[in-house]
Amino acid sequence: QVQLVESGGGLVQPGGSLTLSCVASGITFSTYDMGWYRQAPGNERELVATIFSEGGIAYANSVKGRFTISRDDAKTTVYLQMNSLKVEDTAVYYCTAFFNLRSYWGQGTQVTVSS
């Protein structure tokens, strides 16, 4: 059974930082591309960052220079370091794993940026 379990969300003030973690089980983690999506109320789910199995990385323009995605294949974990957070970063953040035509999703973790 595949499981992706996110953690690390919470309430933070504008300009603050949070680090999200996603632990995967039930997949050959090192072969999967991993990503973080987010969905704010009333908005569509959007891709935030991707880290490919071979190490390549891509970011949404809205988070470039502020967010850093990384992975630890030995711990089957993907991270999202979020710095200089803005109110508009408020959303539920989802971890995803994808390989060929397969994709798996976590249940999400809430990030709220507010003063």
VMD Tcl script that draws the C-alpha trace (Angstrom):
set ca {
  {0.00 0.00 0.00}
  {1.39 3.35 -1.06}
  {1.38 6.11 1.53}
  {2.61 9.69 1.36}
  {2.48 11.45 4.72}
  {3.09 15.18 4.89}
  {4.03 17.12 7.99}
  {5.40 20.50 8.98}
  {2.54 22.79 8.11}
  {1.24 25.44 10.47}
  {0.70 29.11 11.09}
  {3.55 31.51 10.37}
  {3.88 35.26 10.06}
  {4.72 36.91 6.74}
  {8.45 36.71 6.14}
  {8.74 33.57 8.20}
  {9.87 30.09 7.26}
  {8.52 26.55 7.35}
  {9.86 23.21 6.21}
  {7.45 20.58 4.95}
  {8.33 16.90 4.92}
  {6.74 14.01 3.07}
  {7.60 10.44 3.93}
  {6.76 7.87 1.29}
  {6.24 4.15 1.70}
  {5.15 1.37 -0.60}
  {7.07 2.66 -3.63}
  {10.61 2.39 -4.94}
  {11.22 5.96 -3.91}
  {14.44 6.56 -5.82}
  {12.75 5.88 -9.15}
  {9.91 8.34 -8.59}
  {9.78 12.00 -9.43}
  {8.49 13.90 -6.41}
  {6.57 17.12 -6.25}
  {4.74 19.58 -4.08}
  {1.44 21.10 -5.14}
  {-0.74 23.57 -3.30}
  {-4.38 24.57 -3.37}
  {-5.79 27.72 -1.88}
  {-9.54 28.13 -1.26}
  {-11.34 28.83 -4.51}
  {-8.25 28.14 -6.59}
  {-7.10 25.23 -8.68}
  {-4.33 23.01 -7.45}
  {-1.00 24.33 -8.72}
  {2.45 22.83 -9.01}
  {4.95 24.43 -6.64}
  {8.12 22.41 -7.15}
  {9.34 19.16 -8.64}
  {12.47 17.13 -8.02}
  {13.12 14.41 -10.54}
  {14.54 11.01 -9.79}
  {17.82 11.96 -11.48}
  {18.03 15.15 -9.44}
  {16.71 17.84 -11.75}
  {14.56 20.51 -10.14}
  {11.86 22.89 -11.32}
  {9.92 25.62 -9.50}
  {6.85 27.69 -10.13}
  {7.81 31.29 -10.88}
  {5.89 32.44 -7.82}
  {8.23 30.59 -5.44}
  {11.60 30.78 -7.21}
  {14.29 32.09 -4.90}
  {12.15 31.51 -1.81}
  {11.39 27.77 -1.78}
  {13.81 24.85 -2.00}
  {12.83 21.28 -2.75}
  {15.12 18.41 -1.81}
  {14.97 14.68 -1.36}
  {16.67 12.02 0.72}
  {16.26 8.70 -1.05}
  {17.66 6.77 1.92}
  {14.88 8.20 4.10}
  {12.27 8.06 1.32}
  {11.51 11.68 2.15}
  {11.02 14.84 0.13}
  {11.26 18.27 1.71}
  {10.07 21.75 0.87}
  {11.96 24.54 2.61}
  {9.86 27.70 2.42}
  {11.41 31.05 3.23}
  {10.15 34.63 3.00}
  {6.60 33.38 3.17}
  {3.83 35.61 1.89}
  {0.14 35.73 2.69}
  {-0.54 34.41 -0.81}
  {1.40 31.24 0.01}
  {-1.48 30.21 2.26}
  {-2.83 26.90 0.99}
  {-3.03 23.19 1.60}
  {0.24 21.68 0.39}
  {0.22 18.21 -1.14}
  {3.07 15.84 -1.76}
  {2.95 13.77 -4.91}
  {4.97 10.92 -6.36}
  {4.86 10.10 -10.06}
  {6.45 7.51 -12.32}
  {5.41 6.89 -15.90}
  {1.61 7.08 -15.75}
  {1.31 6.40 -12.04}
  {0.80 9.12 -9.47}
  {0.14 9.08 -5.76}
  {-0.91 11.89 -3.45}
  {-0.69 12.67 0.22}
  {-3.58 14.04 2.23}
  {-2.10 17.51 2.49}
  {-0.86 19.83 5.20}
  {-2.21 23.31 5.85}
  {0.12 26.29 5.63}
  {-1.30 29.59 6.81}
  {0.67 32.81 6.48}
  {-0.90 35.56 8.52}
  {-0.01 38.33 10.91}
}
mol new
graphics top color blue
foreach p $ca { graphics top sphere $p radius 0.5 }
foreach p [lrange $ca 0 end-1] q [lrange $ca 1 end] { graphics top cylinder $p $q radius 0.2 }
display resetview
